[in-house]
Amino acid sequence: MKTKIEFHLAFLRGLIRSLLRMYHIIILIIFLSTNFTFSQEIEPFGLEGMNVNDINFFSGYLFAATDSGVYRRYIGDIDSAWTHIGLEDKKITAIYPHDVGTVSWTVTVGISPAFTPGDSALIYCLNIVNNSWVITDTGIDRNTINRINSIDGFPSPAICGETFAAGGNKLFRRGIDTWYENIFEIEGGVNVVKINLKDNDVWIGGDAGFIQQPFIAYSTNSGDDWTITGPNLFFENTCYDLEFVPSDTNIVYAALRGAVIKSTDGAVSWDSTGLINNSYIFYALAYQPFTNFLFAGGSTGNNEFVLFYSNDGGVNWNQSQSTAYKGISCMIVVPTPIPEIFDLYIGTAGDGVFFVQPLLPSVDDEKNLPKDFKLSQNYPNPFNPTTKIKYTIPSVGTRDRVSVQLIIYDVLGNEIATLVNEELPAGEYEVEFNGHSVEGRNLTSGIYFYQLKADSFIQTKKMVFIK
């Protein structure tokens, strides 16, 4: 473990480097641009009027940590609603649903206790056998830690797995039946712990306490040893969130007060992404790897909603539509079975949860596609009992027919029905879908996807079935 002197030396070196980089920061601000649009509406998704402190996704369900307990909602059914699953008298500050072994699951949550008599526990786990919440903070000193800020971990056969919890100025790691203190400690505070699932490294961020410079550290051996990296661009700041790029483990993004920064060399050095505004605090990051969409969310000093997005690695940013919603506290990108389509869920500090699905291009680069291939939006949509889908097939080279497939999928990627599977000549076509699976079963209300494959053309659209 690094000593405090080593921490201070690392940050002093960062301060010196920051003076040399200030010129580059100014240049990046000049190149901030708005060369793409965010065309979809920000839609309410329930828990109106509530503080949502953390949000997570597991096995088809969205889990929310609120000031009045734990909620979950199945996102594959448009008629679903949020269900309260316990701890209604607790302020939940962090939530981590996960597998337990190969056949079970649980939810680990962090608490900001009220510290009334009998109410000082910091961590609970859900026992799904009897639907009870079990206090699991053994080993954490409740006299020195008054809040758990973040939880993440590696699933394992243990009841709560190999889990990490950030609270106060420390990071804790759960063993078989206890939490071990001081696997990491710093003068300031640890705000976030996050696992990079690509290489299973453990990352943490916060402020160093020493002139309040942000710190970021990572461990390649589950917290036994740490590499400290001091972002060398911003004084008097703190790190609130971290995000990774699965295709390149050297790329890391960090959300700070007034900026989003980026490392391309595994956190050896950091640079501005071009998103710099001291009026905002960026509390949350979310990344969608297939489309390279990066989202940065937070709030103004008056707790007003702030959302920026980039699809070029943070070189250019654009701000979402202006809203009257409360500030963003957390975000998560939830993938769908179709890689180019994803959902962004946003938790706010007082207005519940919101949902966004960006309008994205088809799988292939549009400039390389035959211009007259076309898949239209189904009509009507939403539909019951039937809907029609139109598509256009062009002439391709010297061939008079093209192999065409039009397939319906559910939100889990299961094939529901094949509407077209044949070679077709060029022309305009229309097919009707009757809301039944290939086995003849009636569909349940919910979100479905239809995908057209024709030659090298692949395009997917979303539709909604309502009973």
C-alpha positions in Angstrom: 0.0 0.0 0.0 1.2 3.5 -0.8 2.2 5.8 2.0 0.7 9.3 2.4 4.1 10.8 1.4 4.1 8.8 -1.8 0.6 10.0 -2.5 1.7 13.6 -2.0 4.8 13.2 -4.3 2.6 11.7 -7.0 0.2 14.6 -6.9 3.0 17.2 -6.8 4.4 15.8 -10.0 0.9 16.0 -11.5 0.7 19.7 -10.5 3.9 20.5 -12.4 2.7 18.6 -15.5 -0.6 20.5 -15.4 1.1 23.8 -16.0 2.6 22.4 -19.2 -0.8 21.1 -20.4 -2.9 24.3 -19.8 -2.3 25.5 -23.3 -3.8 22.3 -24.7 -6.9 22.6 -22.6 -7.6 26.0 -24.1 -7.2 24.6 -27.6 -9.7 21.8 -26.8 -12.3 24.3 -25.6 -12.1 26.1 -28.9 -12.9 22.9 -30.8 -16.0 22.1 -28.8 -18.7 21.6 -31.5 -22.2 20.4 -32.2 -21.8 18.3 -35.3 -24.4 15.7 -34.5 -27.9 15.6 -32.9 -29.6 13.8 -30.1 -33.0 13.2 -31.7 -35.0 11.3 -29.1 -37.1 12.6 -26.3 -36.2 12.2 -22.6 -39.1 10.3 -21.3 -40.2 9.7 -17.6 -39.8 6.1 -16.5 -41.4 6.2 -13.0 -40.5 6.9 -9.4 -41.6 10.5 -9.9 -40.6 12.9 -7.2 -38.0 10.5 -5.7 -34.3 10.8 -5.2 -32.6 8.0 -7.2 -29.1 7.8 -5.8 -27.9 4.8 -7.9 -29.2 2.6 -10.7 -28.2 -0.8 -12.0 -29.3 -3.5 -14.4 -29.5 -7.3 -13.9 -31.3 -10.1 -15.6 -33.9 -8.0 -17.4 -34.6 -5.8 -14.4 -33.6 -2.2 -13.6 -32.8 -1.7 -9.9 -33.0 1.7 -8.2 -31.5 2.9 -4.9 -33.7 5.6 -3.4 -34.1 7.6 -0.2 -37.0 5.3 0.7 -35.6 1.8 -0.1 -34.9 -0.5 -3.0 -37.1 -0.7 -6.2 -36.9 -2.9 -9.3 -38.7 -2.9 -12.7 -38.8 -5.4 -15.6 -37.9 -3.4 -18.7 -39.1 -5.9 -21.3 -42.8 -5.2 -20.6 -44.2 -1.7 -21.3 -47.0 -2.4 -18.8 -44.5 -3.2 -16.0 -44.2 -1.0 -12.9 -41.7 -0.3 -10.2 -41.9 -2.8 -7.3 -40.7 -2.0 -3.8 -38.5 -4.8 -2.6 -37.6 -3.7 0.9 -35.7 -1.3 3.2 -38.4 1.3 2.9 -37.1 3.2 5.9 -33.5 3.4 4.6 -31.7 5.8 2.4 -30.0 3.6 -0.2 -26.9 5.2 -1.7 -25.4 2.3 -3.8 -26.9 -0.8 -5.4 -25.2 -3.9 -6.8 -27.4 -6.8 -8.0 -25.4 -9.9 -9.0 -25.2 -13.6 -9.4 -24.4 -15.9 -6.5 -22.7 -19.0 -7.9 -24.5 -20.4 -11.0 -28.1 -20.8 -9.7 -28.9 -17.9 -7.5 -28.6 -14.1 -7.2 -28.7 -11.3 -4.6 -28.6 -7.6 -4.2 -26.0 -5.8 -2.2 -26.8 -2.2 -1.1 -25.0 0.6 0.7 -26.7 2.8 3.2 -26.5 6.3 4.5 -27.9 5.6 8.0 -30.1 7.9 10.0 -28.0 6.9 13.1 -31.1 6.6 15.3 -30.8 3.8 17.9 -30.6 0.5 16.1 -30.2 2.1 12.6 -26.5 2.4 11.9 -25.9 -0.6 9.6 -24.1 0.4 6.4 -24.5 -2.6 4.1 -27.3 -5.1 3.5 -27.7 -8.2 1.2 -31.0 -9.6 0.0 -31.7 -13.2 1.0 -34.0 -14.3 -1.9 -35.0 -17.6 -0.2 -37.1 -15.8 2.5 -37.1 -12.3 0.9 -35.3 -10.7 3.8 -32.5 -8.2 4.1 -29.4 -9.3 6.1 -27.0 -6.8 7.6 -23.6 -7.6 6.2 -21.2 -4.8 7.3 -19.3 -6.8 9.8 -15.7 -5.5 10.0 -16.6 -1.9 9.1 -16.2 0.7 11.8 -19.6 2.5 12.0 -18.0 5.2 14.2 -15.7 6.4 11.4 -17.8 5.6 8.3 -21.1 7.3 8.0 -22.1 6.4 4.4 -21.4 3.9 1.7 -20.8 5.8 -1.6 -20.4 3.0 -4.1 -20.4 -0.8 -4.5 -19.2 -3.1 -7.2 -17.7 -6.6 -7.3 -17.0 -10.0 -8.8 -19.8 -12.6 -8.5 -18.8 -15.7 -6.6 -20.4 -18.6 -4.7 -20.2 -16.5 -1.5 -23.5 -14.9 -0.5 -22.4 -11.4 -1.6 -19.4 -12.4 -3.7 -16.1 -10.7 -3.7 -17.5 -7.2 -3.3 -15.9 -3.8 -2.9 -17.5 -0.9 -1.0 -16.3 2.7 -1.0 -17.1 4.7 2.1 -15.6 7.8 3.8 -11.9 7.8 2.9 -11.6 4.0 2.7 -12.2 1.1 0.4 -13.4 -2.2 1.9 -13.3 -5.7 0.4 -15.6 -8.4 1.5 -14.2 -11.8 2.4 -16.2 -14.9 3.2 -17.9 -13.5 6.3 -16.4 -10.1 7.0 -15.3 -6.8 5.4 -11.6 -6.0 5.6 -10.7 -2.4 6.2 -7.8 -0.4 4.8 -7.2 -2.2 1.6 -7.1 1.4 0.5 -7.1 4.6 2.5 -6.5 8.3 1.6 -6.8 11.6 3.4 -9.7 12.8 1.2 -12.6 10.6 0.2 -13.4 7.6 -2.1 -16.5 8.3 -4.1 -16.6 5.5 -6.6 -15.4 1.9 -7.0 -15.8 0.2 -10.4 -14.7 -3.1 -12.0 -13.4 -3.0 -15.5 -15.0 -6.2 -16.7 -12.7 -6.5 -19.7 -9.6 -7.2 -17.6 -11.1 -7.5 -14.1 -9.1 -4.6 -12.6 -10.6 -2.7 -9.7 -10.7 1.1 -10.1 -11.5 3.8 -7.5 -11.8 7.6 -7.6 -12.3 10.5 -5.3 -10.3 13.4 -3.9 -6.9 13.1 -2.3 -7.5 15.6 0.4 -4.2 17.2 -0.3 -5.3 20.6 -1.8 -8.4 18.6 -3.0 -6.8 17.3 -6.2 -8.8 14.4 -7.8 -7.2 11.0 -7.4 -7.8 7.8 -9.4 -6.2 4.4 -8.6 -6.4 0.9 -9.9 -5.5 -2.6 -8.8 -4.8 -5.6 -10.9 -5.0 -8.1 -8.1 -8.3 -7.5 -6.4 -7.0 -4.7 -4.2 -3.8 -6.2 -2.7 -1.7 -3.6 -4.5 -2.5 -0.2 -6.0 -1.2 2.0 -8.8 -2.0 5.7 -8.0 -2.7 8.1 -10.9 -3.2 11.8 -10.2 -5.2 13.5 -12.9 -2.9 16.4 -13.6 -5.2 19.0 -15.1 -7.6 20.3 -12.5 -6.9 21.7 -9.0 -9.5 21.6 -6.2 -11.6 18.9 -7.7 -12.8 15.4 -7.1 -13.6 12.3 -9.2 -17.3 11.1 -9.1 -17.4 8.4 -11.7 -15.3 6.3 -14.1 -16.1 4.6 -17.4 -14.2 2.2 -19.6 -14.0 1.2 -23.3 -14.2 -2.6 -23.6 -12.3 -2.7 -27.0 -9.3 -0.8 -25.5 -8.4 -1.2 -21.8 -6.0 1.7 -22.1 -8.9 4.2 -22.5 -10.5 5.4 -19.3 -12.9 8.4 -18.7 -13.4 10.2 -15.4 -16.2 12.5 -14.4 -15.1 15.5 -12.3 -16.6 18.8 -11.1 -16.5 21.0 -14.2 -15.0 18.5 -16.6 -14.7 15.1 -18.1 -11.2 13.9 -18.7 -9.7 10.9 -20.5 -6.6 8.7 -20.5 -5.5 6.7 -23.5 -2.5 5.1 -21.9 -4.0 3.2 -19.0 -4.1 6.2 -16.6 -0.4 7.1 -17.0 -1.5 10.5 -18.1 -4.8 12.4 -18.5 -6.1 15.0 -20.9 -9.3 17.0 -21.3 -12.0 15.6 -23.5 -13.0 19.1 -24.4 -16.0 19.1 -22.1 -15.1 21.8 -19.6 -17.6 23.9 -17.8 -17.2 25.0 -14.2 -20.9 25.6 -13.9 -21.6 21.8 -13.9 -20.8 18.9 -11.7 -20.5 15.6 -13.7 -21.7 12.8 -11.4 -22.2 10.0 -13.9 -20.8 8.5 -17.1 -22.2 5.9 -19.4 -20.7 4.3 -22.6 -22.2 2.2 -25.4 -19.3 0.4 -27.1 -21.0 -0.6 -30.4 -21.9 3.0 -31.4 -19.1 4.7 -29.4 -21.7 6.9 -27.6 -20.4 8.5 -24.4 -22.8 10.2 -22.0 -21.9 12.6 -19.2 -24.6 13.6 -16.8 -24.8 15.8 -13.7 -26.3 19.0 -12.4 -25.8 22.8 -12.0 -25.4 24.4 -8.7 -29.2 24.7 -8.5 -29.7 20.9 -9.1 -30.8 21.4 -12.7 -30.6 18.5 -15.3 -27.4 18.4 -17.3 -26.7 15.8 -20.0 -24.0 15.9 -22.7 -23.1 13.3 -25.3 -20.3 12.5 -27.7 -19.9 9.8 -30.4 -16.2 10.4 -31.2 -14.4 9.6 -28.0 -15.1 12.9 -26.4 -13.5 15.2 -29.0 -16.9 16.8 -29.8 -19.8 17.2 -27.4 -23.4 18.3 -27.6 -25.9 19.1 -24.9 -29.2 17.4 -24.8 -32.5 19.3 -24.9 -33.2 21.7 -22.1 -35.5 20.3 -19.4 -36.9 21.4 -16.1 -35.9 18.1 -14.5 -33.7 17.8 -11.4 -30.0 17.0 -11.7 -28.7 13.7 -12.8 -27.2 11.5 -10.0 -26.6 8.2 -12.0 -26.9 6.6 -15.4 -26.6 3.3 -17.1 -26.6 2.1 -20.7 -28.7 -1.1 -21.1 -27.9 -3.1 -24.2 -30.5 -4.8 -26.4 -30.1 -8.0 -28.5 -29.5 -5.7 -31.5 -26.0 -4.1 -31.0 -26.8 -0.8 -32.6 -29.8 -0.2 -30.4 -29.5 0.6 -26.7 -31.4 2.3 -23.9 -30.1 5.0 -21.5 -31.7 5.1 -18.1 -31.1 8.2 -15.9 -31.6 8.6 -12.2 -32.2 12.1 -10.9 -32.0 13.9 -7.5 -35.7 14.4 -7.0 -37.6 13.6 -10.3 -37.2 9.8 -10.4 -36.0 7.8 -13.5 -35.9 8.8 -17.2 -35.4 6.8 -20.4 -33.7 7.7 -23.7 -33.2 5.7 -26.8 -31.0 7.6 -29.3 -31.7 7.4 -33.0 -28.8 5.5 -34.5 -27.7 4.5 -38.0 -28.0 0.9 -39.2 -25.2 -1.6 -38.6 -23.3 -0.9 -41.8 -21.8 2.5 -42.5 -24.6 4.3 -44.4 -22.3 5.8 -47.0 -21.3 2.2 -48.0 -24.8 0.9 -48.3 -26.9 0.8 -51.5 -29.0 3.9 -51.2 -32.3 2.3 -52.1 -32.3 -0.5 -49.6 -34.9 0.5 -47.1 -36.7 -0.8 -44.0 -39.7 1.3 -42.9 -41.1 1.8 -39.4 -44.0 -0.6 -38.9 -47.5 0.8 -38.9 -49.4 1.0 -36.7 -47.0 1.3 -33.8 -47.8 0.5 -31.0 -50.0 -2.3 -32.5 -52.7 -4.8 -31.7 -53.5 -7.2 -33.2 -51.5 -6.8 -36.4 -49.0 -4.4 -37.9 -47.5 -4.0 -41.4 -43.8 -3.7 -42.3 -42.6 -2.3 -45.6 -39.2 -2.8 -47.1 -37.4 -2.1 -50.4 -34.9 -4.4 -52.2 -32.8 -2.9 -55.1 -31.1 -4.6 -58.0 -27.7 -5.8 -56.8 -25.0 -6.1 -59.5 -26.0 -8.5 -62.2 -28.1 -10.7 -59.9 -31.9 -10.6 -60.3 -32.6 -11.9 -56.8 -31.3 -11.2 -53.3 -31.4 -13.4 -50.3 -33.8 -11.7 -47.8 -34.6 -12.3 -44.1 -37.0 -10.4 -41.9 -37.0 -11.7 -38.3 -38.8 -10.7 -35.1 -36.9 -10.8 -31.8 -37.9 -10.2 -28.2 -35.8 -8.0 -25.8 -33.7 -10.9 -24.7 -32.7 -11.7 -28.3 -34.9 -14.8 -28.7 -36.2 -15.3 -32.2 -40.0 -14.9 -32.2 -41.0 -15.3 -35.8 -39.5 -15.3 -39.3 -41.6 -13.3 -41.6 -39.4 -13.6 -44.7 -36.7 -16.1 -45.6 -36.3 -16.3 -49.4 -34.6 -14.9 -52.5 -36.5 -11.9 -53.8 -36.2 -9.7 -57.0 -35.9 -6.0 -56.7 -39.0 -4.2 -55.6 -41.1 -2.8 -52.8 -42.7 -5.3 -50.4 -45.1 -5.3 -47.4 -45.6 -8.1 -44.9 -48.0 -8.4 -42.0 -47.1 -9.5 -38.5 -50.0 -10.9 -36.5 -48.6 -10.8 -33.0 -48.0 -14.5 -32.8 -44.7 -16.5 -32.3 -43.6 -19.2 -34.8 -45.3 -21.7 -32.5 -48.5 -19.8 -32.7 -48.4 -18.5 -29.1 -49.8 -15.0 -28.4 -47.2 -12.4 -27.6 -47.2 -10.6 -24.3 -47.3 -6.8 -24.2 -43.8 -5.3 -24.6 -41.0 -4.1 -26.8 -39.9 -6.2 -29.8 -37.3 -5.7 -32.6 -37.6 -6.5 -36.3 -34.4 -6.9 -38.4 -34.0 -7.0 -42.2 -31.0 -8.7 -43.7 -30.6 -8.5 -47.5 -27.2 -9.0 -49.1 -24.8 -6.8 -47.0 -27.6 -4.6 -45.7 -28.7 -5.0 -42.1 -31.1 -2.7 -40.3 -33.2 -3.1 -37.1 -36.1 -1.2 -35.8 -38.2 -1.3 -32.6 -41.9 -1.9 -32.3 -44.3 -2.1 -29.4 -47.1 -4.7 -29.0 -50.0 -3.8 -26.7 -52.7 -6.2 -25.5 
